[in-house]
Amino acid sequence: MPVLFETQYNPPAAFFAALAGQDALWLESHEHYRKQTYRNRCLILTAQGVKPLTVPVIDGNRSEKVRITELEIDYRQNWVHQHWRTLQTAYGGSPYFEYYADYLHDIYVQKPALLFDLNLSLLAFFLRCLRLRIPVEFTTEYHASYPPEALRDRRDWLSPKDPVTPEPDRTSVRPYAQTFGVQFVPNLSILDLLFMQGPAAGSFLV
């Protein structure tokens, strides 16, 4: 069965766990942007705890009236440098940061104009890293809901406002050793899993 998601910035690992066994990944391309979601932010683990990284968008006050495929990134803010420095500080000592760093950095320095395009480039990178071979398609029009027998609608299923949820199928990532702390922190960006487990990361998506 196809699964439908919105595009996300460095999505949580659970995003990729939800793709297992699905026929295709559909990406919502006709919605309007929504603030304070994973569309333009991710959660990583630092020495100070969980930290959000947010991609600024142009005309933030009006952004929710803009179609997601037309939303521009605000490069007047030096967010690329800030995000990269934060990732280096948080994960520079992790086992696989250097393994992925050059490929990931290349995506950032391309500076795509649109948030949608940035998220697509990152998604393609993560699918390759996790060896997830799943067709990726795009919606052709917006529907508020879909019949459950047609596809698995996972739009806004994961939220940075509620990163810890009791639903077991939303935290379907096997615990792994993390850089900071002794208690496993769930629902972080896929970057956390990749930097810690490298090519074995896919085996933790259950």
C-alpha positions as CSV (number, residue, x, y, z in Angstrom):
1,M,0.0,0.0,0.0
2,P,1.3,3.5,-0.7
3,V,2.2,5.8,2.2
4,L,1.6,9.6,2.1
5,F,3.9,12.0,3.9
6,E,4.6,15.7,3.7
7,T,8.2,16.6,2.8
8,Q,10.3,17.0,5.9
9,Y,13.7,18.5,6.8
10,N,16.0,15.8,8.0
11,P,13.0,13.7,9.0
12,P,12.7,11.6,12.2
13,A,13.9,8.0,11.9
14,A,10.3,6.9,12.4
15,F,9.5,8.5,9.0
16,F,11.7,5.9,7.3
17,A,10.6,3.0,9.5
18,A,7.0,3.7,8.2
19,L,8.2,3.1,4.7
20,A,9.0,-0.6,5.3
21,G,6.8,-2.9,3.3
22,Q,5.0,-0.1,1.5
23,D,4.5,-0.1,-2.3
24,A,5.4,3.6,-2.8
25,L,6.1,6.9,-1.0
26,W,3.7,9.7,-2.0
27,L,4.8,13.2,-1.2
28,E,2.2,15.9,-0.7
29,S,3.0,18.6,-3.2
30,H,-0.3,20.6,-3.2
31,E,-0.7,21.6,0.4
32,H,0.0,25.0,1.9
33,Y,3.0,25.2,4.2
34,R,2.4,24.8,7.9
35,K,4.5,26.4,10.6
36,Q,6.2,24.7,13.5
37,T,6.3,21.3,11.8
38,Y,8.9,19.0,10.5
39,R,8.5,20.6,7.1
40,N,11.3,23.0,8.0
41,R,12.8,21.7,11.2
42,C,14.4,18.7,12.7
43,L,15.5,17.5,16.2
44,I,19.0,16.5,17.0
45,L,20.8,15.5,20.3
46,T,23.4,17.8,21.7
47,A,25.3,18.0,25.0
48,Q,22.6,20.3,26.3
49,G,19.8,17.9,25.2
50,V,17.4,17.9,22.3
51,K,17.8,20.9,20.0
52,P,15.6,22.0,17.1
53,L,17.2,23.2,13.8
54,T,14.9,25.3,11.7
55,V,15.2,26.4,8.1
56,P,14.0,30.0,7.8
57,V,11.5,30.8,5.1
58,I,10.8,34.1,3.3
59,D,7.7,36.0,4.4
60,G,7.3,33.8,7.5
61,N,4.2,35.7,8.6
62,R,2.5,34.9,5.2
63,S,4.1,31.5,4.6
64,E,1.1,29.5,5.5
65,K,-0.7,30.9,2.5
66,V,2.0,29.7,0.2
67,R,2.0,26.3,-1.6
68,I,4.7,24.1,-0.3
69,T,6.4,23.7,-3.7
70,E,6.7,27.5,-4.0
71,L,8.0,28.4,-0.5
72,E,11.4,30.0,-0.7
73,I,14.2,29.6,1.8
74,D,15.5,32.8,3.5
75,Y,19.3,32.8,2.9
76,R,19.5,36.3,4.3
77,Q,20.0,34.5,7.6
78,N,23.2,32.5,7.9
79,W,21.3,29.3,8.8
80,V,23.4,26.9,6.6
81,H,26.6,27.8,8.5
82,Q,24.7,27.7,11.9
83,H,23.2,24.3,11.2
84,W,26.4,22.8,9.9
85,R,28.4,24.0,12.9
86,T,25.8,22.6,15.3
87,L,25.9,19.3,13.5
88,Q,29.7,19.3,13.7
89,T,29.6,20.1,17.4
90,A,26.9,17.5,18.2
91,Y,28.2,14.7,16.0
92,G,31.8,15.4,15.1
93,G,32.9,12.7,17.5
94,S,30.3,10.1,16.4
95,P,31.5,7.0,14.6
96,Y,30.1,7.9,11.2
97,F,29.9,11.6,11.0
98,E,32.9,11.8,8.7
99,Y,31.6,8.9,6.6
100,Y,28.6,11.0,5.5
101,A,29.7,14.6,6.1
102,D,31.0,15.5,2.6
103,Y,27.9,14.2,0.9
104,L,25.6,16.0,3.2
105,H,27.6,19.2,3.1
106,D,27.4,19.2,-0.7
107,I,23.6,19.3,-0.4
108,Y,23.7,22.3,1.9
109,V,26.1,24.4,-0.1
110,Q,24.0,24.0,-3.3
111,K,21.5,26.3,-1.6
112,P,18.4,25.3,-3.4
113,A,15.9,28.3,-3.5
114,L,12.9,26.3,-2.4
115,L,12.3,24.4,0.8
116,F,10.6,21.6,-1.2
117,D,13.7,21.0,-3.3
118,L,16.0,21.0,-0.3
119,N,13.9,18.4,1.4
120,L,13.8,16.3,-1.7
121,S,17.6,16.3,-2.0
122,L,18.0,15.3,1.6
123,L,15.3,12.6,1.2
124,A,17.1,11.0,-1.8
125,F,20.3,11.0,0.2
126,F,18.8,9.3,3.2
127,L,17.0,6.7,1.1
128,R,20.3,5.8,-0.5
129,C,22.1,5.6,2.9
130,L,19.4,3.4,4.3
131,R,19.2,1.3,1.1
132,L,15.5,1.8,0.9
133,R,14.4,1.2,-2.6
134,I,10.9,2.6,-2.8
135,P,9.2,4.5,-5.7
136,V,8.7,8.2,-4.8
137,E,5.7,9.9,-6.4
138,F,3.9,13.2,-5.9
139,T,0.3,14.1,-5.3
140,T,-1.5,15.7,-8.3
141,E,-4.0,17.6,-6.3
142,Y,-4.9,18.3,-2.7
143,H,-7.3,16.1,-0.7
144,A,-8.0,16.7,3.0
145,S,-8.4,12.9,3.5
146,Y,-8.1,9.6,1.6
147,P,-10.0,6.3,1.9
148,P,-7.9,4.1,4.3
149,E,-8.0,1.3,1.7
150,A,-6.4,3.6,-0.9
151,L,-3.3,4.6,1.0
152,R,-1.8,5.1,4.5
153,D,-2.1,8.8,5.2
154,R,0.8,9.9,7.4
155,R,0.6,13.7,6.8
156,D,1.4,15.4,10.1
157,W,1.6,12.0,11.8
158,L,4.9,13.1,13.4
159,S,5.2,16.4,15.1
160,P,8.1,18.3,16.9
161,K,5.4,19.6,19.3
162,D,4.8,16.0,20.4
163,P,8.1,14.1,19.8
164,V,7.3,11.4,22.3
165,T,4.1,9.5,21.6
166,P,2.5,6.4,23.2
167,E,1.6,4.9,19.8
168,P,4.0,2.1,19.2
169,D,4.0,2.3,15.4
170,R,5.2,5.9,15.6
171,T,8.3,5.0,17.5
172,S,9.3,2.0,15.5
173,V,13.1,2.5,15.8
174,R,15.1,0.1,17.9
175,P,17.1,1.8,20.6
176,Y,20.8,2.4,19.8
177,A,23.8,4.0,21.5
178,Q,23.7,7.8,21.3
179,T,26.4,10.4,21.7
180,F,25.0,12.0,24.9
181,G,23.2,10.6,27.9
182,V,22.5,7.1,29.0
183,Q,18.7,7.0,28.4
184,F,17.7,6.5,24.7
185,V,16.0,9.6,23.2
186,P,13.5,8.6,20.6
187,N,12.1,10.5,17.5
188,L,15.3,12.4,16.6
189,S,16.3,13.1,13.1
190,I,17.5,10.3,10.9
191,L,20.9,12.0,11.1
192,D,21.3,10.9,14.7
193,L,20.9,7.2,13.7
194,L,23.1,7.5,10.6
195,F,25.9,9.2,12.4
196,M,25.8,6.6,15.2
197,Q,25.2,3.4,13.2
198,G,26.3,4.1,9.7
199,P,25.5,1.5,7.1
200,A,23.8,-0.6,9.8
201,A,21.2,2.1,10.4
202,G,18.5,0.4,8.4
203,S,18.5,-2.6,10.7
204,F,17.3,-0.4,13.5
205,L,14.1,0.6,11.6
206,V,11.5,-2.0,12.7
